[in-house]
Structure formats: structure tokens, C-alpha cells
Amino acid sequence: MSPFDAEYEPSPWEPIAEEVARYERSGGSEASDLVGDEWIILWTVGAQSGKVRKTPLVRVADGDGNYAVVGSMGGAPTHPQWVHNVRAQPVARLQDGAELRDFAVREVDGDEKAAWWARAVAVWPDYDAYQAGTDRVIPLFVLEPTT
């Protein structure tokens, strides 16, 4: 049984729940009000609830089937909730268009983070401003397919 067979609980923050519904309705063909044209839906398992959580994020990919997700939350002083979820259970499901795949998740740093960060900034230049505007180190996670 997959951890993603658990009950889905939409985000209590309405803009996130609406973006997820838009993505699922359109297969990702409609632009996001929050993260632009290049976006994906990250599925995680709630660290405390055990329920499936879905988050719209900027699409950062390497062309070889791997993705990165950036825990920026717009440069807020705290990490987004999904960061705590993948740290507690380092697996994710990703919806990219109509494709839904499962991934192993690992947090990266050093040269590997720098390379992925450059890819991320190429898609969403505001990441640099987000990091400059917060005291926390914004985490970056690489997702590698398991299926």
C-alpha cells in the first residue's frame, strides 16, 4: 500500500486549495496565480496527520526525470509545511501535467544545491530575492523517480 492512498486533506489556506483544484481540473494547462506557467503539484504525507497534502510549486526539472522543489514560501521566516513532511517521510508524488509519479526525496547542499538552485532561478528568478530577504537557509530537495 502506498502512503499516497491515504485521505487527501486540502490546504486550509484557500489560495493553495484553489490552485490545486485548478491544476487537477486543467491538467496543469492553466497558469497558476501563485507560481506562474511552469508548475507542478507536490504530494506529501502529513508528518502529524498522515493525510495526503498537495502543494503547487514551480516546476524545476533536469530533463532526465529528476525534479527539485524549493522550500522558499516567498522568503517567509519559516519553512512551508511540506518541508516538515518530506523531512519526516522522504517520499513524494508529483503531478506534472497528466503524469503522476512517485519519488524518493533528499535534501541537498553544497555544489549539488548550487547547481539545482541555478536551474530553479532560471525558471523563477525571485528565489534569489527570497533567500536574501530571510535569515533562514531556504532548503532545496531533489526528487528522484522510484517507478
Backbone as a chain_set.jsonl record, in Angstrom:
{"seq": "MSPFDAEYEPSPWEPIAEEVARYERSGGSEASDLVGDEWIILWTVGAQSGKVRKTPLVRVADGDGNYAVVGSMGGAPTHPQWVHNVRAQPVARLQDGAELRDFAVREVDGDEKAAWWARAVAVWPDYDAYQAGTDRVIPLFVLEPTT", "coords": {"N": [[0.842, -1.19, 0.0], [0.551, 2.19, -0.842], [1.781, 5.205, 0.66], [0.417, 7.306, -0.356], [-2.123, 6.559, -0.758], [-3.621, 7.37, 1.284], [-6.113, 9.468, 2.874], [-6.912, 12.52, 1.24], [-6.335, 15.776, 2.298], [-7.321, 18.95, 1.727], [-5.463, 22.053, 1.573], [-5.678, 24.29, 4.334], [-5.385, 26.927, 3.734], [-6.991, 28.85, 1.584], [-6.17, 29.925, -1.068], [-4.156, 28.084, -1.844], [-5.52, 25.604, -1.884], [-7.346, 26.199, -3.93], [-5.61, 26.555, -6.122], [-4.542, 23.966, -6.417], [-6.897, 22.576, -7.1], [-7.446, 23.873, -9.538], [-5.231, 23.043, -11.058], [-5.623, 20.258, -11.13], [-8.06, 20.136, -12.42], [-7.445, 21.229, -14.931], [-5.283, 19.788, -15.802], [-2.893, 21.001, -15.462], [-2.652, 22.844, -17.478], [-3.608, 25.423, -17.287], [-2.357, 28.547, -16.209], [-0.794, 29.21, -13.058], [-1.891, 31.331, -10.421], [-0.181, 31.796, -8.382], [2.372, 30.61, -8.824], [3.039, 30.861, -11.524], [3.512, 29.891, -15.024], [5.004, 27.536, -15.336], [4.582, 24.873, -13.576], [3.982, 22.458, -10.964], [2.357, 19.85, -9.061], [3.044, 18.993, -5.842], [2.834, 16.157, -3.908], [2.682, 15.255, -0.576], [3.031, 13.439, 2.525], [1.35, 14.133, 5.43], [3.225, 14.978, 8.246], [2.28, 14.814, 10.833], [-0.502, 14.311, 10.608], [-0.754, 12.221, 8.764], [-2.166, 12.35, 6.459], [-2.7, 12.898, 2.926], [-1.173, 15.634, 1.436], [-1.266, 18.398, -0.78], [0.601, 20.555, -2.82], [1.036, 23.42, -4.8], [3.817, 24.113, -6.808], [6.755, 25.691, -8.245], [7.915, 24.424, -11.333], [10.799, 22.679, -11.541], [13.148, 21.062, -13.276], [15.449, 18.536, -14.506], [15.471, 17.398, -16.983], [16.066, 14.739, -17.155], [14.284, 13.275, -15.758], [14.384, 13.87, -13.091], [13.538, 16.093, -10.413], [13.461, 19.264, -8.669], [12.469, 20.764, -5.614], [11.772, 23.77, -3.958], [11.946, 25.131, -0.822], [10.835, 27.807, -0.314], [8.673, 29.557, 0.365], [8.099, 32.167, -0.385], [10.127, 33.616, 0.832], [9.507, 33.789, 3.475], [9.851, 33.799, 7.115], [9.709, 31.224, 8.142], [9.756, 27.699, 7.35], [7.838, 26.215, 4.678], [5.012, 24.048, 5.289], [5.181, 21.621, 3.905], [7.891, 21.052, 3.802], [8.534, 20.084, 6.349], [7.059, 17.762, 6.204], [8.346, 16.199, 4.132], [10.817, 15.914, 5.269], [10.217, 14.324, 7.433], [9.132, 12.064, 6.226], [10.635, 10.949, 3.597], [9.484, 10.839, 0.877], [7.648, 11.455, -2.13], [4.928, 12.313, -4.272], [4.474, 13.373, -7.54], [2.73, 15.509, -9.656], [2.946, 16.27, -12.928], [1.705, 17.903, -15.398], [-0.35, 15.636, -17.011], [0.916, 13.465, -15.99], [1.647, 11.348, -13.274], [3.839, 10.529, -10.782], [5.903, 8.628, -8.486], [8.4, 9.49, -6.067], [11.652, 9.382, -4.545], [12.922, 11.431, -1.988], [15.401, 13.795, -1.259], [17.264, 16.013, 0.728], [19.485, 18.537, -0.34], [22.786, 20.025, -0.436], [25.626, 22.246, -0.69], [27.657, 21.92, -3.65], [25.852, 20.484, -5.227], [23.372, 21.529, -4.466], [23.794, 24.168, -5.305], [23.929, 23.873, -8.102], [21.319, 22.937, -8.7], [19.916, 25.091, -7.641], [20.611, 27.124, -9.418], [19.265, 26.189, -11.712], [16.675, 26.424, -10.735], [16.425, 29.212, -10.294], [16.609, 30.062, -12.893], [14.098, 29.441, -13.83], [12.407, 30.664, -11.975], [13.173, 33.585, -11.06], [12.879, 35.044, -8.666], [13.659, 33.504, -6.498], [16.281, 34.057, -5.606], [15.948, 36.602, -4.444], [14.16, 35.922, -2.436], [15.787, 34.336, -0.783], [17.673, 36.247, -0.024], [16.084, 37.87, 1.498], [15.467, 36.618, 3.889], [16.414, 35.21, 7.066], [16.712, 32.516, 7.37], [18.085, 29.491, 5.97], [17.084, 28.633, 2.864], [15.658, 25.593, 2.102], [16.437, 23.026, -0.324], [15.243, 20.37, -2.204], [15.862, 17.338, -3.867], [14.136, 15.323, -6.126], [13.902, 12.024, -7.009], [12.93, 9.606, -9.354], [11.051, 6.716, -8.374], [9.598, 4.876, -9.646]], "CA": [[0.0, 0.0, 0.0], [1.301, 3.43, -0.949], [1.368, 6.24, 1.617], [-0.419, 8.271, -1.067], [-3.501, 6.052, -0.762], [-4.284, 7.98, 2.438], [-7.095, 10.518, 2.592], [-6.397, 13.839, 0.872], [-6.912, 16.907, 3.022], [-6.907, 20.201, 1.087], [-4.835, 23.071, 2.402], [-6.612, 25.214, 4.983], [-5.227, 28.238, 3.119], [-7.831, 28.738, 0.392], [-5.479, 30.068, -2.359], [-3.447, 26.844, -2.188], [-6.546, 24.616, -2.244], [-7.886, 26.591, -5.233], [-4.606, 26.284, -7.153], [-4.508, 22.513, -6.615], [-8.111, 22.231, -7.848], [-7.251, 24.373, -10.905], [-4.267, 22.168, -11.731], [-6.236, 18.955, -11.371], [-9.132, 20.341, -13.402], [-6.901, 21.576, -16.252], [-4.087, 19.006, -16.111], [-1.736, 21.896, -15.421], [-2.578, 23.685, -18.675], [-3.892, 26.805, -16.906], [-1.293, 29.131, -15.386], [-1.043, 29.404, -11.633], [-1.831, 32.705, -9.928], [0.88, 31.885, -7.376], [3.703, 30.164, -9.259], [3.272, 31.073, -12.948], [3.166, 28.928, -16.079], [5.749, 26.286, -15.17], [4.274, 24.447, -12.214], [3.678, 21.057, -10.675], [1.727, 19.64, -7.765], [3.8, 18.11, -4.963], [2.066, 15.421, -2.898], [3.45, 14.758, 0.566], [2.22, 12.835, 3.577], [1.429, 14.964, 6.621], [4.095, 14.417, 9.285], [1.467, 14.534, 12.021], [-1.839, 13.801, 10.285], [-0.706, 11.038, 7.913], [-3.021, 12.588, 5.289], [-2.053, 13.426, 1.734], [-1.176, 17.093, 1.272], [-0.865, 18.773, -2.134], [1.109, 21.922, -2.855], [1.511, 23.891, -6.103], [5.183, 24.637, -6.75], [7.426, 25.955, -9.515], [8.475, 23.221, -11.96], [12.252, 22.724, -11.75], [13.487, 19.702, -13.714], [16.744, 18.447, -15.19], [15.312, 16.766, -18.283], [16.362, 13.311, -17.029], [13.282, 12.669, -14.89], [14.544, 14.352, -11.722], [12.982, 17.413, -10.138], [13.822, 19.881, -7.398], [11.463, 21.628, -5.013], [12.446, 24.786, -3.158], [11.124, 25.494, 0.328], [11.021, 29.251, -0.16], [7.497, 30.222, 0.926], [8.208, 33.589, -0.673], [11.103, 34.241, 1.704], [8.963, 33.886, 4.838], [10.835, 33.4, 8.13], [9.569, 29.807, 8.485], [9.628, 26.779, 6.22], [6.483, 25.742, 4.378], [4.693, 22.804, 5.988], [5.6, 20.441, 3.148], [9.288, 20.76, 4.141], [8.499, 19.206, 7.526], [6.525, 16.467, 5.767], [9.348, 15.385, 3.418], [11.898, 15.574, 6.196], [9.728, 13.224, 8.271], [8.926, 10.905, 5.358], [11.258, 11.448, 2.371], [8.874, 10.369, -0.359], [6.69, 12.405, -2.691], [4.306, 12.034, -5.56], [4.497, 14.62, -8.289], [1.917, 15.588, -10.857], [3.488, 17.179, -13.93], [0.724, 17.723, -16.454], [-1.193, 14.471, -16.749], [1.753, 12.4, -15.422], [1.729, 11.24, -11.817], [4.901, 9.568, -10.469], [6.413, 8.622, -7.12], [9.805, 9.884, -5.991], [12.411, 9.465, -3.305], [13.255, 12.833, -1.766], [16.571, 14.032, -0.403], [17.686, 17.405, 0.842], [20.842, 18.679, -0.855], [23.512, 21.252, -0.113], [26.904, 22.351, -1.392], [27.676, 22.088, -5.102], [24.624, 19.953, -5.82], [22.332, 22.539, -4.252], [24.099, 25.321, -6.15], [23.544, 23.545, -9.483], [19.856, 22.937, -8.756], [19.461, 26.452, -7.375], [20.745, 27.854, -10.693], [18.129, 25.764, -12.55], [15.448, 26.98, -10.155], [16.413, 30.65, -10.54], [16.35, 30.256, -14.325], [12.65, 29.341, -14.01], [11.75, 31.58, -11.04], [14.27, 34.439, -10.587], [12.636, 35.581, -7.327], [14.267, 32.685, -5.438], [17.439, 34.76, -5.036], [15.432, 37.663, -3.57], [13.583, 35.271, -1.257], [16.88, 33.951, 0.119], [18.278, 37.477, 0.508], [15.154, 38.521, 2.401], [15.189, 35.843, 5.093], [17.594, 34.745, 7.803], [16.83, 31.058, 7.304], [18.598, 28.924, 4.724], [15.97, 28.013, 2.153], [16.045, 24.235, 1.72], [16.163, 22.531, -1.661], [15.137, 18.911, -2.195], [15.879, 16.682, -5.172], [13.193, 14.199, -6.234], [14.366, 11.035, -7.981], [11.836, 8.658, -9.548], [11.131, 5.357, -7.812], [8.81, 3.991, -10.538]], "C": [[0.886, 1.252, 0.0], [0.853, 4.418, 0.129], [0.432, 7.266, 0.977], [-1.843, 7.763, -1.292], [-4.29, 6.638, 0.401], [-5.271, 9.051, 1.967], [-6.383, 11.829, 2.247], [-7.114, 14.897, 1.693], [-6.42, 18.199, 2.375], [-6.306, 21.182, 2.082], [-5.891, 23.943, 3.066], [-6.488, 26.643, 4.441], [-5.881, 28.174, 1.744], [-7.092, 28.937, -0.934], [-4.728, 28.81, -2.793], [-4.451, 25.781, -2.634], [-7.123, 24.926, -3.625], [-6.902, 26.303, -6.36], [-4.509, 24.785, -7.447], [-5.721, 22.081, -7.435], [-7.995, 22.687, -9.298], [-6.328, 23.447, -11.692], [-4.932, 20.844, -12.099], [-7.341, 19.049, -12.414], [-8.568, 20.515, -14.817], [-5.72, 20.704, -16.668], [-2.839, 19.873, -16.165], [-1.635, 22.838, -16.606], [-2.919, 25.147, -18.393], [-2.766, 27.303, -16.011], [-1.752, 29.28, -13.943], [-0.992, 30.881, -11.29], [-0.654, 32.896, -8.979], [2.267, 31.586, -7.92], [3.903, 30.174, -10.774], [2.897, 29.92, -13.849], [3.802, 27.56, -15.889], [5.544, 25.787, -13.747], [3.886, 22.997, -12.159], [2.906, 21.015, -9.36], [2.547, 18.6, -7.007], [2.847, 17.485, -3.959], [3.039, 14.989, -1.816], [2.479, 14.106, 1.534], [2.436, 13.666, 4.835], [2.223, 14.29, 7.721], [3.305, 14.055, 10.538], [0.154, 13.852, 11.672], [-1.824, 12.477, 9.542], [-1.564, 11.18, 6.669], [-2.204, 13.134, 4.131], [-2.249, 14.94, 1.692], [-0.675, 17.4, -0.13], [-0.524, 20.25, -2.157], [1.521, 22.289, -4.273], [2.894, 24.524, -5.952], [5.702, 24.892, -8.163], [8.041, 24.658, -10.033], [9.96, 23.459, -12.238], [12.666, 21.292, -12.056], [14.818, 19.719, -14.455], [16.659, 17.807, -16.568], [15.59, 15.282, -18.278], [15.387, 12.604, -16.092], [13.373, 13.077, -13.436], [13.991, 15.77, -11.601], [13.629, 17.963, -8.869], [12.639, 20.704, -6.931], [12.174, 22.505, -3.99], [11.502, 25.24, -2.05], [11.186, 26.976, 0.648], [9.901, 29.945, 0.615], [7.628, 31.745, 0.791], [9.191, 34.336, 0.216], [10.605, 34.453, 3.127], [10.006, 33.405, 5.859], [10.752, 31.935, 8.55], [9.434, 28.969, 7.215], [8.156, 26.491, 5.931], [6.26, 24.372, 5.033], [5.2, 21.576, 5.235], [7.06, 20.077, 3.428], [9.345, 19.809, 5.331], [8.011, 17.808, 7.132], [7.588, 15.619, 5.077], [10.563, 15.079, 4.283], [11.489, 14.395, 7.073], [9.563, 11.942, 7.467], [9.404, 11.302, 3.959], [10.779, 10.768, 1.081], [7.906, 11.442, -0.83], [6.075, 11.801, -3.938], [4.235, 13.384, -6.25], [3.554, 14.501, -9.472], [2.507, 16.671, -11.741], [2.636, 16.998, -15.171], [-0.175, 16.565, -16.084], [-0.421, 13.355, -16.035], [1.834, 12.492, -13.907], [2.752, 10.154, -11.51], [5.324, 9.717, -9.02], [7.924, 8.836, -7.136], [10.354, 9.655, -4.595], [12.881, 10.913, -3.2], [14.495, 12.911, -0.886], [16.92, 15.509, -0.44], [19.141, 17.498, 0.408], [21.46, 19.994, -0.385], [24.775, 21.3, -0.964], [26.756, 22.557, -2.886], [26.4, 21.582, -5.764], [23.479, 20.942, -5.637], [22.562, 23.728, -5.165], [23.681, 25.073, -7.6], [22.032, 23.56, -9.65], [19.298, 24.33, -8.527], [19.532, 27.282, -8.654], [19.617, 27.476, -11.651], [16.837, 26.408, -12.06], [15.335, 28.477, -10.446], [16.164, 30.953, -12.019], [14.845, 30.216, -14.615], [11.927, 30.408, -13.191], [12.824, 32.48, -10.403], [14.096, 34.977, -9.167], [13.258, 34.742, -6.214], [15.47, 33.385, -4.802], [16.986, 35.861, -4.074], [14.822, 37.069, -2.305], [14.677, 34.905, -0.261], [17.511, 35.18, 0.755], [17.393, 38.127, 1.568], [14.824, 37.757, 3.669], [16.488, 35.41, 5.764], [17.767, 33.239, 7.718], [17.454, 30.646, 5.977], [17.433, 28.202, 4.053], [16.406, 26.624, 1.687], [15.647, 23.903, 0.28], [16.233, 21.008, -1.604], [15.136, 18.406, -3.63], [14.945, 15.467, -5.092], [13.675, 13.298, -7.357], [13.32, 9.957, -8.117], [12.103, 7.294, -8.935], [10.368, 4.371, -8.695], [9.118, 4.293, -11.984]], "O": [[1.85, 1.343, 0.76], [-0.327, 4.463, 0.474], [-0.261, 8.005, 1.677], [-2.663, 8.43, -1.924], [-5.499, 6.426, 0.497], [-5.252, 9.473, 0.811], [-5.389, 12.198, 2.874], [-8.342, 14.912, 1.775], [-5.234, 18.517, 2.46], [-6.603, 21.141, 3.276], [-6.888, 24.298, 2.437], [-7.372, 27.472, 4.659], [-5.37, 27.511, 0.842], [-7.352, 28.182, -1.871], [-4.672, 28.505, -3.984], [-4.246, 25.129, -3.658], [-7.365, 24.009, -4.41], [-7.304, 25.856, -7.435], [-4.404, 24.387, -8.607], [-5.581, 21.296, -8.373], [-8.406, 21.96, -10.202], [-6.605, 23.109, -12.843], [-4.82, 20.371, -13.23], [-7.528, 18.124, -13.205], [-9.139, 20.01, -15.784], [-5.203, 20.861, -17.775], [-1.856, 19.532, -16.823], [-0.647, 23.559, -16.739], [-2.557, 26.023, -19.178], [-2.276, 26.567, -15.155], [-2.937, 29.452, -13.658], [-0.144, 31.609, -11.806], [-0.179, 34.016, -8.789], [3.239, 32.231, -7.527], [4.846, 29.555, -11.267], [2.074, 29.076, -13.493], [3.208, 26.541, -16.24], [6.236, 26.216, -12.824], [3.513, 22.387, -13.161], [2.813, 22.011, -8.644], [2.723, 17.473, -7.47], [2.137, 18.19, -3.243], [4.094, 14.425, -2.105], [1.262, 14.208, 1.38], [3.572, 13.879, 5.257], [1.929, 13.154, 8.093], [3.636, 13.089, 11.225], [-0.262, 12.918, 12.358], [-2.762, 11.688, 9.662], [-1.684, 10.231, 5.895], [-1.156, 13.75, 4.325], [-3.354, 15.446, 1.89], [0.24, 16.738, -0.621], [-1.239, 21.084, -1.602], [2.28, 21.548, -4.898], [3.112, 25.363, -5.079], [5.162, 24.379, -9.143], [8.617, 23.887, -9.266], [10.332, 24.31, -13.046], [12.551, 20.411, -11.204], [15.26, 20.751, -14.959], [17.674, 17.685, -17.254], [15.375, 14.615, -19.29], [15.629, 11.47, -15.678], [12.535, 12.679, -12.627], [13.982, 16.537, -12.563], [14.256, 17.232, -8.103], [11.899, 21.269, -7.736], [13.054, 22.051, -3.259], [10.385, 25.682, -2.32], [11.55, 27.359, 1.759], [10.166, 30.827, 1.433], [7.314, 32.5, 1.711], [9.103, 35.557, 0.345], [11.205, 35.204, 3.896], [10.937, 32.684, 5.5], [11.642, 31.449, 9.248], [9.051, 29.467, 6.157], [7.326, 26.52, 6.839], [7.213, 23.637, 5.294], [5.605, 20.594, 5.857], [7.432, 18.91, 3.306], [10.111, 18.845, 5.327], [8.487, 16.802, 7.658], [7.727, 14.438, 5.396], [11.259, 14.09, 4.052], [12.324, 13.558, 7.418], [9.827, 10.852, 7.975], [8.654, 11.928, 3.211], [11.565, 10.207, 0.317], [7.407, 12.238, -0.035], [6.635, 10.902, -4.565], [3.97, 14.408, -5.619], [3.579, 13.51, -10.201], [2.564, 17.84, -11.36], [2.825, 16.039, -15.919], [-0.705, 16.513, -14.974], [-1.026, 12.408, -15.533], [2.057, 13.56, -13.339], [2.581, 9.002, -11.911], [5.141, 10.766, -8.403], [8.625, 8.431, -8.063], [9.631, 9.722, -3.601], [13.2, 11.543, -4.209], [14.62, 12.187, 0.102], [16.877, 16.159, -1.484], [19.947, 16.632, 0.751], [20.765, 20.932, 0.004], [24.958, 20.475, -1.86], [25.86, 23.266, -3.344], [25.92, 22.167, -6.735], [22.7, 21.164, -6.563], [21.61, 24.247, -5.746], [23.14, 25.967, -8.251], [21.514, 24.12, -10.616], [18.31, 24.711, -9.155], [18.619, 28.055, -8.945], [19.068, 28.344, -12.33], [16.017, 26.873, -12.85], [14.26, 28.956, -10.808], [15.576, 31.981, -12.354], [14.372, 30.88, -15.537], [10.947, 30.991, -13.656], [13.327, 32.168, -9.323], [15.086, 35.334, -8.528], [13.377, 35.222, -5.086], [15.655, 33.311, -3.587], [17.576, 36.032, -3.007], [14.95, 37.644, -1.224], [14.535, 35.124, 0.942], [17.848, 35.165, 1.939], [17.885, 38.849, 2.434], [13.984, 38.201, 4.452], [17.523, 35.264, 5.113], [18.86, 32.73, 7.969], [17.36, 31.368, 4.984], [16.866, 27.267, 4.619], [17.395, 26.486, 0.969], [14.666, 24.422, -0.254], [17.16, 20.435, -1.031], [14.485, 18.983, -4.5], [14.967, 14.701, -4.128], [13.838, 13.731, -8.498], [12.853, 9.428, -7.108], [13.223, 6.785, -8.971], [10.482, 3.159, -8.51], [8.56, 3.66, -12.88]]}, "num_chains": 1, "name": "protein.A"}
